[in-house]
Amino acid sequence: MMTTFLSWNLNGKPLQDLVANLARSRDVDVVILLECEIGVTDLLQSLNPPGSRSIFHYAVNPAQTPLEAIKLFTLFSSDFLLPLEDELGLTIRGPGPEPQVFFR
């Protein structure tokens, strides 16, 4: 079984219901939203409607920028997307403190 990703540049538009519908219909495991101005609470409510089998979790951005441009949500444990590097407009996440291969 492969992990399924959904990456979408929202361009600041409030498309949380479309994102949630697509994520559920395609059995997405990780949702990556770019240029996302939607609040985390609103996104979680859309991704996790009452009675849903799977629960999406928010992968917190440790850079704590005032306006987070990249938001990540996953069905996996929060340990699955540990921050390796976070800057405004760039995030690198992985399943442990050091990636196996890392290029600069």
N, C-alpha and C positions, 0 to 999 in steps of 0.2 A: 504494500500500500504506500502510495507516494503522498507527500505533503503538498497541499494545494494552497497557492498564494493568490491573493487579489491585491493588485496595486492600482490606485486610481488617483490622478491629479484632479482634485475637486475644484481648483481655481477659485476657492473661497465661496463656493455655492453650497447651500444647505440641502445636500442630497443624501442624508443619512438613511432615509427609507429605501431609496434605490440601492444603496450600498448593502443594506441589510438583506433586502430581497435577493440580490445577486449572490451574496455570501451564502445564504441558506440554500438557494436553488442549485448552486454548484458545489456544495459541501466543502466550502473553503475552510482551511485551518488557520491561516494567518492573513489578516487584513492590514494593508499598509496604505495610509491615506496621506497624500501630499497636498500642500497648500490648503490644509484643512482648518477652518475657523469654527467648526462645530464643537460645542462643549463635550467633554468626555462623558458626562452623565447622559446627555441626549443620545450620543452614539451608542452607549451601552444599553440604554432602554430600547433603541431600535434593533440592535444586534441580538438582544436577549428578551424577546417578547414572552409574556406569560405562557407557561406550558412548553417552552422550547426544550428539546432534548439535550442540547449542548450549550454551554455557557462560555461566552467570550470574556476574556480578561484583558484589561488595559496594561500594556507594558510601559511603565512609567519612564519618562525622559529625565535622566539625572541631571542634564544640563540646565533644566528648569528655566528655559528661556521664556520671556514674557508672552510671546506669541509662538507657540509650537507649530512649526511648519509641517512636521512629520509626526503622525500618530500611528501607533501599532497596537493591534488587538490580536489575541491568539486564543485558541481553544485549549492549548497546552498549558502546563504549569508556568508560572511566571519565571521559573528557572530556565525555561527553554529559550528565552530572549534576553539574556543578561547583556547589559550595555558593555561594549568593548571600547567604543569611542562615540561621543555625542557632541556635535557642534550645531550651530544654526544652519539648517539646510543639509546636514549629513548625519546619518546614524549608522553605526556598525554594531550588530547584535550577534550573539552566538550562544551555544549551549554550555559555555564554561568560561573561566576567567581568561583563557588564551585560546585563540583559534589555532587549528592545526597548521594552516598555511595562511600567511598574512603578507600581502604585497603593498608596498608604498610607492 
